[in-house]
């Protein structure tokens, strides 16, 4: 029987330092793919989530729930809210300049999120042990100090950039070659702490 990975940092986990080449505090974190459902500006029904770097190992993000994001009539789909939190948490990897995959995501739904709402997300790295990066996030309704609607905890695992590039369509590889901010992140020579 396989063991389920925890999203709680174990004893000995550290809060890592920001990579010296990570985006500056307050800057917008670029989209890694224009057609990404979570953050891509060219996805016609996507979240169009926008994230900004915080002061330490944290960020803020937001998106507006549209009619395309409904589950029950007038309410955001729960899976879609999980996508939003996963997207925000994944953007924390820009602070480490390390490509990573979601190994586990736990989402707690606290309040319904109506269409037309703006969800404000705060996310932070809560610990790291070698390639494992532990994170948490909170989504609030309509303001950065609004009611908590959803929470998440996650475990990401740092992987070589080839994990993503080997499956990437040729047009994506061509596009990132023309996008300096994304190309700076898509660096197959990252040191990934074996």
Secondary structure per residue as TSV (DSSP state, phi and psi in degrees):
chain	resnum	aa	ss	phi	psi
A	1	X	-	360.0	134.1
A	2	X	-	-85.8	150.0
A	3	X	-	-88.6	140.8
A	4	X	-	-82.5	130.2
A	5	X	-	-69.3	141.7
A	6	X	-	-88.7	151.1
A	7	X	S	-96.9	2.5
A	8	X	S	-93.8	126.5
A	9	X	-	-60.4	134.0
A	10	X	-	-77.0	168.4
A	11	X	T	-55.0	138.9
A	12	X	T	92.3	-8.3
A	13	X	-	-67.3	147.3
A	14	X	B	-116.4	157.4
A	15	X	-	-89.2	113.8
A	16	X	-	-71.0	161.3
A	17	X	-	-80.2	152.3
A	18	X	-	-67.6	142.2
A	19	X	-	-63.5	138.9
A	20	X	T	-60.1	-22.4
A	21	X	T	-102.7	14.4
A	22	X	S	-71.2	160.7
A	23	X	-	-58.9	149.5
A	24	X	-	-71.7	153.7
A	25	X	T	-51.9	131.5
A	26	X	T	89.0	-14.1
A	27	X	-	-79.3	152.4
A	28	X	B	-74.0	135.1
A	29	X	-	-84.2	123.7
A	30	X	-	-67.8	157.3
A	31	X	-	-71.9	139.6
A	32	X	S	-83.0	-14.7
A	33	X	-	-160.5	121.3
A	34	X	T	-59.8	-24.6
A	35	X	T	-103.0	12.9
A	36	X	-	-63.1	133.2
A	37	X	T	-61.7	-34.5
A	38	X	T	-77.3	-50.5
A	39	X	T	-124.9	-1.2
A	40	X	-	-76.1	128.5
A	41	X	T	-72.5	-17.0
A	42	X	T	-97.4	-1.9
A	43	X	-	-77.3	121.8
A	44	X	T	-64.2	-31.1
A	45	X	T	-121.4	14.3
A	46	X	S	-70.6	-179.8
A	47	X	-	-75.4	-30.1
A	48	X	-	55.9	38.5
A	49	X	-	-63.5	133.9
A	50	X	E	-117.5	131.1
A	51	X	E	-123.9	147.1
A	52	X	E	-128.2	144.5
A	53	X	E	-69.5	135.1
A	54	X	-	-85.8	-161.4
A	55	X	S	-83.7	-25.1
A	56	X	S	-130.3	-119.6
A	57	X	S	-99.8	53.5
A	58	X	E	-144.5	169.1
A	59	X	E	-153.5	167.4
A	60	X	E	-122.1	148.8
A	61	X	E	-146.6	160.3
A	62	X	E	-155.7	156.8
A	63	X	E	-156.2	158.1
A	64	X	E	-102.1	129.1
A	65	X	-	-76.3	119.0
A	66	X	-	-104.8	175.0
A	67	X	G	-62.6	-22.6
A	68	X	G	-72.0	-11.0
A	69	X	G	-105.7	12.8
A	70	X	B	-74.6	147.1
A	71	X	S	-110.4	-83.6
A	72	X	S	-73.9	154.0
A	73	X	T	-53.9	124.1
A	74	X	T	82.8	-1.3
A	75	X	B	-126.1	147.0
A	76	X	B	-62.6	141.6
A	77	X	-	-69.1	134.8
A	78	X	H	-59.8	-40.8
A	79	X	H	-63.1	-35.3
A	80	X	H	-65.7	-39.1
A	81	X	H	-64.2	-36.0
A	82	X	H	-62.7	-39.9
A	83	X	H	-60.2	-44.7
A	84	X	H	-60.8	-43.8
A	85	X	H	-68.0	-40.3
A	86	X	H	-61.8	-41.2
A	87	X	H	-62.3	-47.1
A	88	X	H	-63.6	-45.1
A	89	X	H	-63.7	-41.3
A	90	X	H	-63.2	-31.6
A	91	X	H	-67.5	-16.9
A	92	X	T	-60.9	-24.0
A	93	X	H	-65.6	-20.7
A	94	X	H	-62.3	-28.6
A	95	X	H	-72.0	-26.0
A	96	X	H	-94.6	-14.1
A	97	X	T	52.2	52.4
A	98	X	-	-137.6	123.4
A	99	X	-	-70.5	140.8
A	100	X	E	-149.0	161.3
A	101	X	E	-119.3	152.5
A	102	X	E	-75.3	120.9
A	103	X	E	-94.4	-34.0
A	104	X	E	-155.6	139.7
A	105	X	E	-137.3	122.9
A	106	X	E	-112.2	128.5
A	107	X	E	-123.5	132.4
A	108	X	E	-112.1	122.3
A	109	X	E	-97.3	117.8
A	110	X	-	-106.0	-41.9
A	111	X	S	-136.8	149.9
A	112	X	-	-63.6	148.7
A	113	X	-	-116.9	103.8
A	114	X	B	-72.0	152.6
A	115	X	T	-62.8	149.0
A	116	X	T	90.1	-14.5
A	117	X	-	-73.1	150.8
A	118	X	E	-104.9	125.0
A	119	X	E	-98.9	121.8
A	120	X	E	-100.3	122.1
A	121	X	E	-114.9	132.8
A	122	X	E	-113.7	136.0
A	123	X	E	-135.8	147.3
A	124	X	E	-148.4	153.1
A	125	X	E	-82.6	126.9
A	126	X	E	-104.4	-7.1
A	127	X	E	171.1	159.2
A	128	X	E	-144.6	138.4
A	129	X	E	-134.1	110.0
A	130	X	T	52.4	-118.7
A	131	X	T	-85.8	-7.5
A	132	X	E	-89.8	126.2
A	133	X	E	-120.3	122.5
A	134	X	E	-100.7	137.1
A	135	X	E	-142.9	161.3
A	136	X	E	-143.2	159.2
A	137	X	E	-149.3	155.1
A	138	X	E	-133.8	134.1
A	139	X	E	-110.8	127.5
A	140	X	E	-116.5	147.5
A	141	X	E	-82.2	125.4
A	142	X	S	64.9	-4.4
A	143	X	S	-165.6	163.3
A	144	X	T	-68.6	-13.6
A	145	X	T	-120.2	20.7
A	146	X	S	-73.1	-176.8
A	147	X	-	-65.4	141.2
A	148	X	E	-74.0	125.1
A	149	X	E	-106.5	-30.0
A	150	X	E	-155.3	146.3
A	151	X	E	-132.0	157.0
A	152	X	E	-148.3	153.2
A	153	X	E	-132.7	144.0
A	154	X	E	-146.6	158.5
A	155	X	E	-123.5	124.1
A	156	X	E	-111.7	150.2
A	157	X	E	-121.5	124.5
A	158	X	E	-69.6	133.0
A	159	X	-	-129.0	162.5
A	160	X	-	-66.9	148.4
A	161	X	T	-59.8	-25.7
A	162	X	H	-59.7	-25.2
A	163	X	H	-54.1	-38.4
A	164	X	H	-89.9	-39.4
A	165	X	H	-70.2	-30.7
A	166	X	T	-65.6	-25.1
A	167	X	T	-103.0	-4.3
A	168	X	-	-71.0	136.8
A	169	X	-	-64.8	152.7
A	170	X	H	-58.0	-38.3
A	171	X	H	-66.5	-30.5
A	172	X	H	-68.1	-46.5
A	173	X	H	-60.6	-38.1
A	174	X	H	-65.6	-43.9
A	175	X	H	-63.9	-44.0
A	176	X	H	-69.5	-23.1
A	177	X	T	-66.7	-16.5
A	178	X	T	-105.2	4.7
A	179	X	-	-119.6	94.1
A	180	X	H	-56.5	-40.4
A	181	X	H	-68.4	-34.1
A	182	X	H	-79.1	-40.1
A	183	X	H	-59.5	-34.2
A	184	X	H	-62.5	-31.2
A	185	X	H	-84.1	-34.9
A	186	X	-	-83.1	78.4
A	187	X	-	-121.7	106.5
A	188	X	T	-67.4	-4.4
A	189	X	T	-102.2	18.1
A	190	X	-	-56.4	143.3
A	191	X	-	-83.4	116.5
A	192	X	-	-106.2	20.3
A	193	X	-	49.2	79.3
A	194	X	-	-55.9	360.0
